[in-house]
Amino acid sequence: MGSPARSSHLADVLKWQGTERVRARTVLVAALGMTVPVLVGLALGRAETGFTIGLGAMLLAGETPAGDGAAQERPSPGSALLPAALAVSAATLIASNPAGDNGWADAAMIALAAVAAAISGYSRPVAVAAIRFIVYLVLSFTLIEGAGAHRGWAALVFGLGALWNLAVRMLLAGKREPVEAPATAARQPTPAQRRAYWRRTMATLAGWQYPIRVVIGLGLASLLRHLYPAHHFAWIVLTVALLTQRPLEHLPVKITQRAVGTALGVGLTWLILTEAPRAGAYAALAIGVLICVLATVAAVARARNYLAYAVAATPVILLVVDFSRKVETPLLVDRLLATLIGAAIVVALNLALDLASRGTAKTA
């Protein structure tokens, strides 16, 4: 029989968060966010453009990124879009530079992520925005850099996806329910108190553990990507960004969910590419329909179970990012291997920083 800890971990991996009914607006926003750009792209003979805008709508302006510890806070679409807009702009400046292939682009991306991670301890809203920025920065950088000579175009199209998602959300925004004020409102710290607390925190190893893990993790992932250019290891960089969370846990549930979900998602992608028509007038349409369905499922599952989200989102990302190239088994194996390597990097850094923190506490 397995240990209670393992049983609890498995239960958390499979747990479906929330018991409330899925709102029709959530489904409609997800469906329109992907379906409209795809249909327009297919109608204009620019299927790849439509897919990219839809992917931007799905990834860049969604709900709070899973695992940031602020799922209960529902920011307005505008506040959710601001970190994405800054991240896309920064990623465009970095990845679109002709010297980006020399490695300096990775260093610039990591430096920006380090700054965001360092200021994330200032307050909870800043932490949410910083985590969004890091995830969107790495995601945008990875996708834009993968566009080759069309990086500037990819950045513009990908950014349009975020704006389209925001437009759909505002169009379908319902009347906000009044929030009852608590009987005794909690006293909020002043900006001066927040700054003093942040400075005290950053004078300890505990205050730096998140930035350290972000920098080393992204650095190792970028190094592996450059050491093995024949493989598609940019996925390692993205995996590290998605799985490195502020709380220091040895094996966060999200890591298991993403590793298993990506494996299942890669298998689903292989099945789709095996059964879907390879060429002809209906090939792009068939792929487009599948992408729209999976994107809608992913958006609904995102706040409920990250495993289910990864299963549905992985084929969408793979089919869109690799739409213009022939997706074969070696490419899918690279994606899966990159996910496992990224997860291993995050777990190893979590263990190392935890040991270092304990050693510092003993000597203090």
VMD Tcl script that draws the C-alpha trace (Angstrom):
set ca {
  {0.00 0.00 0.00}
  {1.18 3.53 -0.69}
  {2.06 5.94 2.05}
  {-0.56 8.47 3.24}
  {1.57 11.29 1.79}
  {1.59 9.70 -1.67}
  {-2.15 9.02 -1.49}
  {-2.79 12.63 -0.50}
  {-0.58 13.92 -3.33}
  {-2.42 11.77 -5.87}
  {-5.78 12.93 -4.50}
  {-4.71 16.56 -4.86}
  {-3.50 15.92 -8.42}
  {-6.89 14.53 -9.41}
  {-8.98 16.91 -7.28}
  {-11.50 19.03 -9.17}
  {-11.50 22.50 -7.60}
  {-14.76 24.31 -6.98}
  {-18.27 22.97 -6.76}
  {-20.11 25.89 -8.34}
  {-21.61 25.52 -11.76}
  {-19.55 26.61 -14.75}
  {-20.99 29.90 -15.97}
  {-22.20 30.14 -19.54}
  {-20.21 33.39 -19.90}
  {-16.96 31.55 -19.14}
  {-17.65 29.01 -21.87}
  {-18.75 31.69 -24.32}
  {-15.67 33.86 -23.75}
  {-13.41 30.85 -24.31}
  {-15.29 29.70 -27.40}
  {-15.43 33.12 -29.06}
  {-11.84 33.92 -28.11}
  {-10.56 31.08 -30.26}
  {-13.37 30.40 -32.75}
  {-13.78 33.87 -34.27}
  {-10.07 34.40 -35.14}
  {-9.84 30.85 -36.52}
  {-12.92 31.25 -38.72}
  {-11.78 34.64 -39.99}
  {-8.29 33.27 -40.68}
  {-9.68 30.30 -42.59}
  {-12.05 32.52 -44.58}
  {-9.21 34.86 -45.59}
  {-6.83 32.03 -46.38}
  {-4.59 32.97 -43.42}
  {-5.25 30.03 -41.13}
  {-1.94 30.36 -39.28}
  {-2.67 34.00 -38.43}
  {-6.11 33.12 -37.09}
  {-4.71 30.27 -35.01}
  {-2.01 32.51 -33.51}
  {-4.51 35.22 -32.54}
  {-6.72 32.57 -30.96}
  {-3.78 31.16 -29.02}
  {-2.94 34.62 -27.73}
  {-6.55 35.02 -26.62}
  {-6.42 31.70 -24.78}
  {-3.06 32.16 -23.07}
  {-2.40 35.87 -22.60}
  {-5.61 37.17 -21.09}
  {-6.98 34.28 -19.11}
  {-7.71 33.97 -15.44}
  {-5.08 34.02 -12.71}
  {-2.27 31.62 -13.71}
  {-2.67 28.35 -11.90}
  {-0.62 28.05 -8.80}
  {-0.07 31.68 -7.99}
  {-2.05 31.40 -4.83}
  {-4.52 34.11 -5.70}
  {-7.22 32.23 -7.49}
  {-9.82 33.68 -5.20}
  {-8.98 37.18 -6.41}
  {-10.78 37.98 -9.65}
  {-9.04 40.96 -11.21}
  {-10.70 43.04 -13.86}
  {-9.87 42.19 -17.49}
  {-7.85 45.40 -17.74}
  {-5.66 44.64 -14.74}
  {-5.16 41.10 -15.99}
  {-4.14 42.43 -19.41}
  {-1.55 44.95 -18.18}
  {1.13 42.36 -17.21}
  {0.47 40.57 -20.50}
  {0.85 43.78 -22.50}
  {4.12 44.66 -20.76}
  {5.39 41.10 -21.20}
  {4.54 40.95 -24.91}
  {6.17 44.34 -25.49}
  {9.33 43.32 -23.63}
  {9.49 39.94 -25.37}
  {9.07 41.65 -28.74}
  {11.97 44.04 -28.09}
  {14.16 41.16 -26.95}
  {13.29 38.42 -29.43}
  {12.97 40.68 -32.48}
  {16.55 41.96 -32.16}
  {18.79 40.52 -34.91}
  {21.37 39.64 -32.24}
  {18.82 37.60 -30.32}
  {20.29 34.29 -31.52}
  {23.62 35.03 -29.83}
  {22.30 34.27 -26.37}
  {21.98 37.80 -25.03}
  {18.21 37.64 -25.55}
  {17.93 34.81 -23.03}
  {19.97 36.82 -20.52}
  {17.73 39.87 -21.00}
  {14.61 37.76 -20.58}
  {15.99 36.17 -17.39}
  {17.00 39.57 -16.00}
  {13.48 40.94 -16.46}
  {12.01 37.82 -14.85}
  {14.44 38.24 -11.93}
  {13.32 41.83 -11.33}
  {9.67 40.79 -11.37}
  {10.36 37.92 -8.97}
  {12.28 40.23 -6.60}
  {9.46 42.76 -6.30}
  {6.76 40.06 -6.00}
  {7.12 40.09 -2.22}
  {5.95 43.69 -1.89}
  {2.24 42.86 -1.69}
  {-0.27 40.28 -2.84}
  {-1.51 42.28 -5.87}
  {2.09 42.92 -6.91}
  {2.83 39.19 -6.51}
  {-0.09 38.27 -8.78}
  {0.98 40.81 -11.41}
  {4.66 39.77 -11.20}
  {3.87 36.09 -11.65}
  {1.64 36.90 -14.61}
  {4.42 38.99 -16.12}
  {7.02 36.22 -15.74}
  {4.79 33.54 -17.27}
  {3.63 35.75 -20.14}
  {7.16 37.07 -20.78}
  {8.63 33.58 -21.17}
  {5.63 32.35 -23.12}
  {5.75 35.30 -25.52}
  {9.53 35.11 -25.84}
  {9.38 31.39 -26.66}
  {6.64 31.72 -29.27}
  {7.99 34.90 -30.87}
  {11.54 33.56 -31.08}
  {10.21 30.37 -32.67}
  {8.73 32.42 -35.51}
  {12.19 32.89 -37.06}
  {12.34 35.72 -39.58}
  {8.70 36.62 -38.88}
  {9.25 37.53 -35.22}
  {7.83 41.04 -35.43}
  {4.74 39.79 -37.19}
  {4.27 37.00 -34.65}
  {4.54 39.46 -31.76}
  {1.88 41.72 -33.26}
  {-0.49 38.86 -34.02}
  {0.04 37.23 -30.64}
  {-0.62 40.54 -28.88}
  {-3.82 41.01 -30.89}
  {-5.04 37.79 -29.30}
  {-4.82 39.31 -25.84}
  {-6.69 42.42 -27.01}
  {-9.34 40.26 -28.64}
  {-9.85 38.30 -25.41}
  {-10.21 41.57 -23.49}
  {-12.75 42.83 -26.04}
  {-14.82 39.66 -25.72}
  {-14.74 39.82 -21.93}
  {-15.84 43.46 -21.89}
  {-18.56 42.76 -24.45}
  {-19.97 39.90 -22.39}
  {-19.34 41.47 -19.00}
  {-22.35 41.04 -16.81}
  {-23.49 43.14 -13.90}
  {-21.13 42.77 -10.97}
  {-22.69 41.44 -7.80}
  {-22.34 43.85 -4.87}
  {-19.68 42.75 -2.42}
  {-20.74 42.90 1.20}
  {-18.32 44.82 3.36}
  {-17.02 42.80 6.34}
  {-18.32 43.75 9.76}
  {-14.83 44.68 10.91}
  {-12.60 45.69 8.03}
  {-9.03 44.49 8.37}
  {-6.49 47.26 8.73}
  {-4.44 47.54 5.55}
  {-0.72 48.33 5.82}
  {0.41 51.68 4.47}
  {2.83 51.91 1.50}
  {5.62 52.86 3.91}
  {4.93 49.76 6.01}
  {4.88 47.57 2.90}
  {8.25 48.97 1.77}
  {9.77 48.45 5.21}
  {8.51 44.87 5.35}
  {9.75 44.15 1.82}
  {13.23 45.51 2.65}
  {13.42 43.37 5.79}
  {12.35 40.31 3.84}
  {14.90 40.91 1.09}
  {17.65 40.99 3.73}
  {17.13 37.25 4.27}
  {17.63 34.15 2.13}
  {13.90 33.42 2.43}
  {13.17 36.70 0.66}
  {15.44 35.76 -2.24}
  {14.51 32.10 -2.63}
  {11.92 32.77 -5.36}
  {14.13 35.07 -7.50}
  {17.05 32.64 -7.08}
  {14.98 29.70 -8.29}
  {13.61 31.72 -11.20}
  {17.05 32.87 -12.36}
  {18.86 29.54 -11.96}
  {15.95 27.55 -13.38}
  {15.56 29.72 -16.48}
  {19.34 29.90 -16.85}
  {19.72 26.10 -16.85}
  {16.79 25.72 -19.23}
  {18.24 28.29 -21.63}
  {21.64 26.62 -21.47}
  {20.16 23.24 -22.38}
  {18.24 24.86 -25.23}
  {21.45 26.28 -26.72}
  {23.51 23.13 -26.08}
  {21.04 20.98 -28.02}
  {19.75 23.21 -30.84}
  {18.63 20.19 -32.91}
  {15.95 19.49 -30.33}
  {12.93 21.65 -29.46}
  {14.05 22.42 -25.91}
  {12.61 25.93 -25.70}
  {9.75 24.03 -24.08}
  {12.03 23.50 -21.05}
  {12.23 27.26 -20.51}
  {8.46 27.58 -20.63}
  {7.98 24.60 -18.29}
  {10.33 26.10 -15.69}
  {8.48 29.43 -15.82}
  {5.10 27.77 -15.40}
  {6.10 25.45 -12.57}
  {8.31 27.70 -10.43}
  {5.96 28.97 -7.74}
  {6.57 31.45 -4.93}
  {5.87 28.97 -2.09}
  {8.83 26.65 -1.57}
  {7.53 23.07 -1.83}
  {9.54 19.95 -2.64}
  {7.05 18.47 -5.11}
  {4.14 20.86 -5.76}
  {0.97 19.24 -7.04}
  {1.17 21.44 -10.12}
  {4.42 19.78 -11.25}
  {2.85 16.33 -11.26}
  {-0.25 17.69 -12.95}
  {1.74 19.36 -15.72}
  {4.05 16.40 -16.30}
  {1.20 13.89 -16.51}
  {-1.08 16.32 -18.34}
  {1.56 17.13 -20.95}
  {2.27 13.43 -21.49}
  {-1.42 12.79 -22.07}
  {-1.66 15.94 -24.20}
  {1.23 14.82 -26.39}
  {-0.49 11.46 -26.82}
  {-3.71 13.23 -27.77}
  {-1.80 15.38 -30.28}
  {-0.28 12.26 -31.84}
  {-3.77 10.72 -32.11}
  {-5.14 13.89 -33.72}
  {-2.34 14.06 -36.26}
  {-2.76 10.36 -37.02}
  {-6.50 10.51 -37.59}
  {-6.96 14.05 -38.96}
  {-6.65 14.59 -42.73}
  {-3.06 15.47 -43.69}
  {-3.87 17.57 -46.75}
  {-6.72 18.81 -48.84}
  {-9.36 21.50 -48.52}
  {-10.70 20.17 -45.23}
  {-7.38 19.59 -43.42}
  {-7.05 23.12 -41.97}
  {-10.78 23.21 -41.18}
  {-10.61 19.90 -39.31}
  {-7.62 21.05 -37.28}
  {-9.33 24.39 -36.67}
  {-12.47 22.73 -35.27}
  {-10.41 20.55 -32.94}
  {-8.37 23.54 -31.76}
  {-11.53 25.52 -30.98}
  {-13.07 22.66 -29.01}
  {-9.88 21.95 -27.05}
  {-9.27 25.65 -26.33}
  {-12.77 25.97 -24.89}
  {-12.29 22.89 -22.72}
  {-8.89 24.18 -21.56}
  {-10.30 27.57 -20.55}
  {-13.08 25.94 -18.52}
  {-10.72 23.43 -16.89}
  {-8.04 26.00 -16.06}
  {-9.51 27.06 -12.72}
  {-10.72 23.57 -11.83}
  {-7.87 21.13 -12.42}
  {-4.45 21.93 -13.91}
  {-4.04 18.33 -15.07}
  {-7.17 18.59 -17.22}
  {-6.04 22.01 -18.43}
  {-2.64 20.65 -19.49}
  {-4.25 17.73 -21.33}
  {-6.46 20.07 -23.38}
  {-4.04 23.00 -23.78}
  {-0.98 20.99 -24.88}
  {-2.47 19.91 -28.25}
  {-3.67 23.49 -28.88}
  {-0.20 24.93 -28.31}
  {1.54 22.20 -30.30}
  {-0.87 22.37 -33.24}
  {-0.70 26.18 -33.43}
  {3.02 26.68 -32.79}
  {3.98 23.88 -35.18}
  {1.20 24.48 -37.71}
  {3.57 25.49 -40.50}
  {5.91 22.53 -40.00}
  {5.39 18.80 -40.25}
  {4.71 17.50 -36.75}
  {6.21 14.05 -36.37}
  {6.85 11.68 -33.48}
  {10.40 12.99 -32.71}
  {9.01 16.51 -32.25}
  {6.34 15.27 -29.83}
  {8.93 13.23 -27.94}
  {11.09 16.36 -27.62}
  {8.13 18.27 -26.15}
  {7.47 15.54 -23.59}
  {11.15 15.15 -22.70}
  {11.48 18.91 -22.30}
  {8.54 18.95 -19.88}
  {10.10 16.22 -17.75}
  {13.49 18.00 -17.74}
  {11.87 21.31 -16.78}
  {9.95 19.64 -13.95}
  {13.15 17.97 -12.71}
  {14.97 21.33 -12.68}
  {12.20 22.93 -10.59}
  {12.09 20.05 -8.09}
  {15.90 20.00 -7.73}
  {16.01 23.76 -7.08}
  {13.16 23.49 -4.58}
  {15.10 20.84 -2.64}
  {18.36 22.79 -2.81}
  {16.85 26.08 -1.62}
  {14.92 24.31 1.12}
  {18.13 22.73 2.45}
  {19.95 26.06 2.22}
  {17.13 27.83 4.08}
  {17.21 25.26 6.85}
  {20.97 25.55 7.15}
  {20.72 29.34 7.38}
  {18.04 29.07 10.05}
  {20.21 26.73 12.17}
  {23.22 29.02 12.04}
  {21.19 32.15 12.78}
}
mol new
graphics top color blue
foreach p $ca { graphics top sphere $p radius 0.5 }
foreach p [lrange $ca 0 end-1] q [lrange $ca 1 end] { graphics top cylinder $p $q radius 0.2 }
display resetview
